[in-house]
Amino acid sequence: MKWYLLVRNDRAVANPLVVDEEDFGGIDPETLTSGHPVVGWSREALLRASRSEDDGDPDDALQNHLGLPVFSAPLREALERAGVVGGIQFLPVRVVRPDGDEIFGFAVANITECRAAMDRDRSDFDSFPEDYVLAAKRGAVHRVRRAVLNPSALANTDIVRLKEYPQRIYVSEKFRRAFDNGQFTGLSFSEAPLVAQS
């Protein structure tokens, strides 16, 4: 099965809505890139576009200043119909235009499937040095130029964050097909190199 790096803010509508403010009711946005479920999500959580020049049509994968996957209801329904159901916690979020009008049906896609799938021998990346000031970061991946994935670490899921570098999200062929077949907007997909299986 093929896997793809999720490329956000791509294949967008001509004049997209871009949100640049958030209020998640005390939840740190960094929590949403950790690969862990969120407890205590506020029903009043919101994303807002503050500038009139950013007030356009929302993509199905909403453009936002946090770089989070935020999916429309039709996109979520298409993924569910395709059987892409595990590894995502959908957190409803109010999307508000600069004039205060609300757009309904969006949810932050909190990716809770986090796997050590990067083959370090074949990937191209930088690590924090062993004398880095924060001991917990020493030896951890700092930047990835090219990740080669181990397919055996991707079994029984269709979307993952890399445990080695959670900023990167990868999706399966099933996810990509559901998105492309539905002609949704806001994401593109870059095929990921995989370790050859013997």
C-alpha positions as CSV (number, residue, x, y, z in Angstrom):
1,M,0.0,0.0,0.0
2,K,1.2,3.5,-0.8
3,W,1.6,6.2,1.9
4,Y,1.6,10.0,1.5
5,L,2.9,13.0,3.4
6,L,-0.1,15.2,4.1
7,V,0.6,18.7,2.5
8,R,-1.6,21.3,4.1
9,N,-2.9,24.6,2.5
10,D,-2.6,23.2,-1.0
11,R,-5.0,22.7,-3.8
12,A,-7.1,25.4,-2.3
13,V,-10.2,27.3,-3.5
14,A,-9.5,30.5,-5.4
15,N,-10.2,32.8,-2.5
16,P,-9.8,30.8,0.8
17,L,-10.9,31.6,4.3
18,V,-7.8,31.8,6.4
19,V,-8.2,31.8,10.2
20,D,-5.5,33.5,12.3
21,E,-6.9,33.4,15.9
22,E,-8.0,30.6,18.2
23,D,-9.6,30.1,21.6
24,F,-9.6,26.5,22.7
25,G,-10.9,27.2,26.2
26,G,-7.5,26.7,27.9
27,I,-6.3,23.8,25.8
28,D,-2.7,24.6,24.5
29,P,-2.7,24.2,20.7
30,E,0.6,22.3,21.1
31,T,-1.4,19.5,22.7
32,L,-3.0,18.9,19.3
33,T,0.3,17.9,17.8
34,S,1.3,15.5,20.5
35,G,-0.5,12.4,19.2
36,H,-2.6,12.0,22.4
37,P,-6.3,12.3,22.9
38,V,-7.6,15.6,24.3
39,V,-9.8,15.5,27.5
40,G,-12.0,18.4,28.4
41,W,-12.4,19.9,25.0
42,S,-14.7,23.0,25.1
43,R,-17.9,23.1,23.1
44,E,-17.2,26.8,22.6
45,A,-13.7,26.2,21.1
46,L,-13.3,28.5,18.1
47,L,-11.1,29.5,15.2
48,R,-11.5,33.0,13.8
49,A,-10.4,35.0,10.8
50,S,-9.7,38.5,12.1
51,R,-8.9,40.2,8.8
52,S,-11.4,41.0,6.0
53,E,-8.8,40.1,3.4
54,D,-8.8,36.6,4.7
55,D,-12.5,36.2,4.6
56,G,-13.1,33.9,1.6
57,D,-14.5,30.4,1.0
58,P,-13.5,27.7,3.5
59,D,-11.5,24.8,2.1
60,D,-12.6,21.3,3.3
61,A,-9.2,21.2,5.1
62,L,-9.5,24.7,6.6
63,Q,-6.4,26.9,6.3
64,N,-5.2,28.0,9.7
65,H,-2.3,29.7,11.5
66,L,-1.7,26.7,13.7
67,G,-1.1,24.2,10.8
68,L,-3.7,21.9,12.3
69,P,-5.8,19.6,10.2
70,V,-9.3,21.0,10.5
71,F,-11.9,19.1,8.4
72,S,-15.4,19.9,7.1
73,A,-18.4,17.7,7.8
74,P,-18.5,16.4,4.1
75,L,-14.8,15.5,4.3
76,R,-15.3,13.6,7.6
77,E,-18.3,11.8,6.2
78,A,-16.4,10.8,3.1
79,L,-13.5,9.4,5.2
80,E,-16.0,7.5,7.4
81,R,-17.7,6.0,4.3
82,A,-14.2,4.9,3.0
83,G,-13.4,3.2,6.3
84,V,-10.9,5.8,7.5
85,V,-12.1,5.8,11.1
86,G,-9.2,5.0,13.5
87,G,-6.5,7.3,14.8
88,I,-8.5,10.5,14.7
89,Q,-10.3,12.3,17.5
90,F,-12.6,14.9,15.9
91,L,-13.0,17.9,18.1
92,P,-15.9,20.3,17.0
93,V,-14.8,23.8,16.5
94,R,-16.7,27.0,15.7
95,V,-15.3,28.8,12.7
96,V,-16.0,32.6,12.8
97,R,-15.6,35.1,10.0
98,P,-14.3,38.7,10.6
99,D,-17.9,40.0,10.7
100,G,-18.9,37.5,13.4
101,D,-20.8,35.1,11.1
102,E,-20.2,31.5,12.0
103,I,-19.5,28.6,9.6
104,F,-20.8,25.3,10.9
105,G,-19.6,21.7,10.7
106,F,-15.8,21.9,11.1
107,A,-13.8,19.8,13.6
108,V,-10.1,19.7,14.5
109,A,-8.7,16.3,13.4
110,N,-6.6,15.4,16.4
111,I,-4.3,12.6,15.1
112,T,-4.0,10.2,18.0
113,E,-2.2,7.4,16.1
114,C,1.5,8.2,16.7
115,R,4.0,5.5,15.5
116,A,7.8,5.1,15.2
117,A,7.7,4.5,11.5
118,M,10.7,6.4,10.2
119,D,13.7,4.3,9.1
120,R,16.6,6.3,10.6
121,D,19.2,4.6,8.4
122,R,17.5,5.6,5.1
123,S,16.0,8.9,6.1
124,D,17.6,12.4,5.8
125,F,17.2,14.4,9.1
126,D,18.9,16.4,11.8
127,S,19.0,15.7,15.5
128,F,19.5,17.9,18.5
129,P,23.2,17.6,19.6
130,E,24.1,15.6,22.7
131,D,25.1,18.8,24.5
132,Y,21.8,20.6,23.7
133,V,20.7,22.8,26.6
134,L,17.4,20.9,27.1
135,A,18.4,17.3,28.1
136,A,15.1,15.8,27.0
137,K,15.7,17.0,23.4
138,R,19.2,15.5,23.1
139,G,19.3,13.1,20.2
140,A,15.7,13.8,19.2
141,V,14.8,14.6,15.6
142,H,15.0,18.3,15.0
143,R,14.3,18.6,11.3
144,V,13.3,16.1,8.6
145,R,14.2,16.6,4.9
146,R,13.2,13.1,3.7
147,A,11.6,10.4,5.7
148,V,11.7,6.8,4.5
149,L,8.9,4.9,6.2
150,N,8.8,1.3,7.5
151,P,5.5,-0.1,6.2
152,S,5.4,-2.8,8.9
153,A,4.9,0.1,11.4
154,L,1.9,1.4,9.6
155,A,-0.3,-1.7,9.7
156,N,-4.0,-1.3,10.6
157,T,-4.2,2.5,10.3
158,D,-4.8,5.1,7.6
159,I,-3.4,8.2,9.3
160,V,-0.4,8.7,11.6
161,R,1.9,11.2,13.1
162,L,5.6,10.2,13.1
163,K,6.6,9.5,16.7
164,E,10.1,10.7,15.8
165,Y,8.8,14.0,14.4
166,P,5.1,14.5,15.2
167,Q,4.8,17.6,13.0
168,R,4.6,15.2,10.0
169,I,1.3,13.5,9.2
170,Y,1.1,10.6,6.8
171,V,-2.0,9.0,5.2
172,S,-2.8,5.8,3.4
173,E,-3.9,5.3,-0.2
174,K,-7.4,4.8,1.2
175,F,-7.4,8.3,2.7
176,R,-6.0,9.9,-0.5
177,R,-8.6,8.2,-2.7
178,A,-11.5,9.3,-0.5
179,F,-10.2,12.9,-0.6
180,D,-9.5,13.0,-4.3
181,N,-12.7,11.2,-5.3
182,G,-14.7,13.7,-3.3
183,Q,-12.9,16.6,-5.0
184,F,-12.2,18.1,-1.6
185,T,-9.9,21.1,-1.2
186,G,-7.1,22.3,1.0
187,L,-4.7,19.3,1.0
188,S,-2.4,17.5,-1.4
189,F,-0.3,14.4,-1.1
190,S,3.3,13.7,-1.6
191,E,4.1,9.9,-2.0
192,A,6.4,8.7,0.8
193,P,9.3,6.4,0.1
194,L,8.9,3.0,1.8
195,V,11.5,0.5,3.0
196,A,11.3,-2.4,0.5
197,Q,9.7,-5.5,2.0
198,S,11.6,-8.8,1.6
